[in-house]
Amino acid sequence: MWEREPAIVFIDEIENHLHPTWQRRVIPTLLEHFPGLQIFATTHSPFVVAGLKTGQVHVLSRDANGVVTASINEQDVIGWTADEILRGMMGVDEPTDQLTVDRANRLKELRGKDQLNEKEEEELNRLRRQVSQDLLAKGGPLEAQRERYATLMEKFLRSRMSELGQEGE
């Protein structure tokens, strides 16, 4: 039975032209049908990496000086989401579209200001809604409302600081 014989296969970008569902299945399927197979594959897909065991993933990284280093996963990648793999293994800080990243960065910038003019306040509220809708996995549409009410409560408490301070004396 030739399919049980030891063999090595090298595949560059193993995920190419595969639907994400098949990207997740390609390595387990190959190993199921060819148990003696050792696979060396490159990928940029978190779906290919998902489900691999400790030591099966070698991540190559290039530093600012152009030096390439390799690291090996120290734990199973079983149960990880694509987001976790992209952030934790592949160095993708914001695994979403560029527009959403830009909106989130602008929202952080506005949040960091001590004072907002009326136009900035409107922009802040609009961005809260947009970013919350864009990033449903990070809290859903209610997150923007929670933040808005927290900001309103903070403004209210600040406006009442003198009264609250007098009561405590």
VEXZA-533918 format. One record per residue: residue in three letters; x, y, z of N, C-alpha, C, O in turn. Coordinates in steps of 0.001 Angstrom, whole numbers, plus 500000, padded with zeros to 6 digits. Layout:
! residues N
alaXYZXYZXYZXYZ ...
END
This chain:
! residues 169
met500846498827500000500000500000500000500891501236500000501409501634501043 trp501063501829498851501964502967498682501552504174499502502415504957499899 glu500238504358499778499794505546500517500208505531501986500111506550502670 arg500675504364502480501140504272503868502656504438503979503186504511505087 glu503342504497502874504790504630502865505205506022503340504487506994503107 pro506347506124503998506837507446504406507100508305503166507631507834502161 ala506715509565503270506920510492502154506974511912502691506510512196503796 ile507539512781501900507611514205502238506999514969501076507240514650499911 val506198515992501408505643516857500373505895518308500783505740518677501947 phe506284519119499802506482520551499995505400521272499201505260521052497998 ile504635522132499870503559522860499199503659524338499579503550524698500751 asp503865525172498589503932526611498819502515527188498774501770526944497825 glu502153527947499795500823528569499877499723527525499688498958527579498725 ile499659526596500603498747525453500523497275525880500428496438525121499941 glu496966527092500893495570527552500883495116528111499544493924528346499348 asn496047528328498617495686528973497348494552528242496640494572527022496479 his493583529012496233492435528553495445491496527623496225490659526943495632 leu491639527598497548490743526770498356489779527652499139490167528683499688 his488540527240499183487538527882500025488009527765501479488660526776501817 pro487706528739502355488144528647503755487766527329504437488520526839505277 thr486631526755504098486250525469504681487267524391504325487630523569505166 trp487719524397503091488714523411502660490102523756503166490925522862503366 gln490377525029503376491663525401503965491811524743505340492890524287505721 arg490719524709506055490718524102507385490895522585507311491425521974508239 arg490456521985506219490458520525506084491668519956505364491918518755505469 val492429520766504639493432520228503721494494519391504434494786518284503980 ile495070519861505504496123519094506184495559517849506860496118516768506677 pro494477517949507634493927516718508220493528515677507163493707514479507378 thr492995516127506037492589515186504986493801514493504370493790513280504161 leu494846515269504081496068514659503541496643513630504510497038512540504097 leu496691513969505791497254513048506776496370511823507000496868510741507310 glu495091511992506846494176510850506986494411509836505863494462508629506100 his494551510341504657494708509451503500496148508987503278496388507969502628 phe497100509741503821498517509404503675499195509511505040499918510475505292 pro498971508530505931499462508629507306500988508700507420501494509148508449 gly501721508282506418503173508347506462503726509651505912504942509800505785 leu502855510596505584503260511826504924503738512877505916503090513129506932 gln504867513482505613505340514639506362505143515842505454505624515854504321 ile504433516859505950504063518004505132504869519228505551504927519580506730 phe505483519864504570506113521168504754505313522116503868505366522020502642 ala504577523024504486503716523914503719503851525338504227504026525571505423 thr503767526289503304503707527690503700502257528129503605501474527585502825 thr501915529123504413500546529636504377500496531024504998501340531395505814 his499497531767504593499138533023505243497703532927505746497086533938506078 ser497181531716505800495793531517506185495683531001507618496292529986507956 pro494916531688508459494698531178509811493912529872509810493990529106510770 phe493157529609508751492363528385508678493234527152508497492884526073508975 val494352527294507821495281526170507648495966525862508978496179524696509312 val496307526897509734497028526749510994496105526215512099496556525488512984 ala494833526568512048493878526159513086493858524633513213493772523912512219 gly493939524169514438493859522737514702495204522027514740495257520838515054 leu496287522722514429497598522074514464498087521974515907497666522730516783 lys498978521027516121499449520744517482500775521438517774501420521993516884 thr501159521389519040502412521986519496503572521545518605503746520360518322 gly504354522524518173505535522241517380505300522078515891506261521943515133 gln504062522087515454503777521899514029503811523197513230503863523159512001 val503782524332513900503773525617513202505109526318513438505525526509514581 his505763526693512368507011527449512437506723528818511822506460528930510624 val506775529849512653506475531202512193507785531910511877508680531988512719 leu507889532427510653509064533182510244508761534666510373507717535137509921 ser509682535400510995509509536843511187510770537565510749511881537070510940 arg510591538735510162511725539566509752511734540808510633510722541499510755 asp512894541090511250512986542280512103513338543516511272513472543435510051 ala513484544646511939513746545917511255515047545896510459515195546645509493 asn515987545049510854517271544943510146517250543916509026518261543696508359 gly516090543282508818515974542298507752516363540889508162516389539988507323 val516668540680509446517057539360509923515796538519510147514852538949510811 val515805537322509581514664536414509698514917535439510839515988534841510940 thr513909535292511698513975534317512787512766533401512692511734533764512127 ala512910532217513250511817531248513262511444530934514701512305530820515573 ser510151530799514931509675530369516243508675529235516037508041529127514987 ile508550528404517049507656527250516977506530527458517983506751527954519088 asn505316527072517583504196527211518516504415526305519721504723525121519580 glu504249526880520905504489526153522149503225525537522726503259524899523778 gln502121525729522036500867525105522472500040524755521250500261525281520160 asp499093523865521448498197523485520361497422524707519870497141525624520640 val497088524709518606496292525783518020494853525286517864494127525706516962 ile494474524413518732493138523816518704492176524736519445492436525130520582 gly491075525075518803490063525935519406490311527416519197489488528235519603 trp491409527778518582491690529192518334490810529698517208490523528960516266 thr490383530934517295489645531557516198490633532116515185491818532277515476 ala490133532405514002490976533025512971491540534341513492492700534665513236 asp490734535094514214491168536359514805492353536154515753493333536897515699 glu492258535149516614493327534869517567494612534453516854495706534841517266 ile494484533674515799495658533242515042496281534435514320497500534608514330 leu495440535253513698495958536428512991496693537360513949497785537836513639 arg496101537620515104496719538529516072497911537887516782498980538490516878 gly497726536680517273498712536041518135499880535389517428500980535336517978 met499670534895516230500743534182515532501248534920514305502436534867513985 met500352535600513626500710536174512328500990537672512385501308538286511367 gly500873538255513567501250539656513739500324540667513087500742541783512777 val499080540289512879498108541225512305497408541915513471496560541319514136 asp497769543178513714497219543897514862495720544132514745494991544002515729 glu495263544473513565493849544778513343493324543934512184493383544368511033 pro492815542743512466492350541866511384490956542234510870490015541445510947 thr490856543450510346489603543908509755489956544827508592491133545028508293 asp488962545375507949489216546239506791489836547570507215489708547986508366 gln490505548229506278491236549456506581490314550598507006490682551398507866 leu489117550683506413488182551743506793487811551640508266487785552649508970 thr487528550441508732487176550244510134488358550575511042488179551180512099 val489554550182510637490756550514511410490914552029511500491186552565512574 asp490745552715510378490865554179510367489807554820511262490105555757512003 arg488574554319511198487505554862512042487825554641513524487652555544514343 ala488287553447513858488610553136515254489759554014515748489736554480516887 asn490751554240514908491872555110515298491410556546515517491839557199516468 arg490538557037514643490005558397514805489160558481516079489213559481516794 leu488387557441516359487586557400517577488486557466518805488188558203519745 lys489580556712518814490533556764519934491130558159520078491302558663521188 glu491441558772518946492003560124518962491032561114519599491427561933520428 leu489760561034519208488757561939519763488527561660521243488356562592522030 arg488522560391521627488349560047523039489458560628523902489238560991525058 gly490657560712523323491807561190524071491841562692524288492643563182525084 lys490988563426523597490976564886523744490257565284525034489279564655525438 asp490763566339525668490133566835526891488827567570526584487841567438527309 gln488837568338525509487660569113525121487332568831523658488225568738522816 leu486054568697523371485605568507521995484678569653521616483839570080522409 asn484843570146520389483879571135519924482640570385519441482617569154519437 glu481622571120519041480347570502518655480519569544517474479944568456517460 lys481306569954516497481538569114515313482250567810515697481904566737515201 glu483244567914516581483964566719517029483072565805517861483177564581517780 glu482198566405518656481247565621519463480321564809518552480056563636518816 glu479835565437517486478981564740516515479765563620515828479259562515515635 glu481012563933515463481853562921514816482106561751515758482069560595515338 leu482362562045517029482595561011518025481391560079518127481551558859518118 asn480206560634518223478994559818518333478751558992517076478347557832517155 arg479000559598515908478833558871514648479830557715514568479472556602514182 leu481079557987514935482111556947514889481826555826515881482079554659515584 arg481308556165517042480949555125518025479952554144517425480098552929517552 arg478926554700516763477915553829516135478535552997515022478323551786514950 gln479300553651514155479888552952513015480850551860513453480765550724512986 val481758552206514345482758551233514772482093550082515516482477548925515345 ser481098550395516337480386549337517049479706548390516065479751547173516246 gln479087548929515040478441548092514028479471547329513215479250546169512866 asp480597547969512909481643547317512127482258546150512882482613545135512283 leu482382546292514177483084545291514981482122544549515898482319544511517112 leu481095543966515324480085543268516126480699542247517073480198542055518182 ala481767541594516656482393540586517490483018541194518745483302540475519702 lys483228542484518751483867543133519894482857543828520798483230544769521499 gly481637543422520813480722544011521774479349544322521216478412544538521985 gly479204544350519934477905544567519340477452546004519384478142546865519931 pro476296546269518810475784547627518728475538548282520091475552549508520200 leu475315547477521116475058548050522438476298548686523040476193549523523937 glu477471548298522557478707548862523112478771550365522909479208551088523804 ala478349550843521767478352552288521507477410553001522481477730554078522985 gln476246552394522742475316552995523696475914553028525100475822554040525794 arg476522551927525513477138551881526841478189552982526979478251553681527990 glu479003553117525951480054554138525994479449555529526052479920556383526803 arg478408555763525263477764557073525244477197557413526620477370558532527104 tyr476524556456527248475962556706528574477050556874529621476893557667530549 ala478144556146529491479261556326530423479828557734530302480163558364531305 thr479934558222529073480439559583528857479463560608529428479883561571530068 leu478179560411529204477174561331529754477223561334531286477126562387531916 met477372560153531873477431560058533333478676560764533855478626561463534867 glu479790560575533158481027561239533571480873562760533512481301563465534426 lys480259563269532428480037564712532303479119565214533423479357566272534005 phe478085564452533710477162564826534772477886564899536117477734565869536861 leu478667563874536418479378563858537697480390564999537790480548565609538847 arg481071565284536685482020566403536683481290567728536933481787568591537656 ser480109567876536327479356569115536511478861569264537947478592570378538397 arg478739568170538656478227568192540028479328568043541075479042567910542265 met480592568065540632481712567845541547481686568817542724481909568416543866 ser481417570080542453481436571053543549480348570727544565480580570805545771 glu479173570366544084478087570016545002478421568757545786478198568684546995 leu478960567765545078479298566517545758480411566724546772480407566119547844 gly481366567585546423482476567875547356481989568575548607482513568329549694 gln480988569450548477480479570202549630479723569276550565479785569434551785 glu478996568293549989478237567383550839479152566516551684478805566130552801 gly480331566212551138481241565325551851482004566021552956482669565351553746 glu481936567368553046482710568096554059482047568115555395482583568691556342 
END
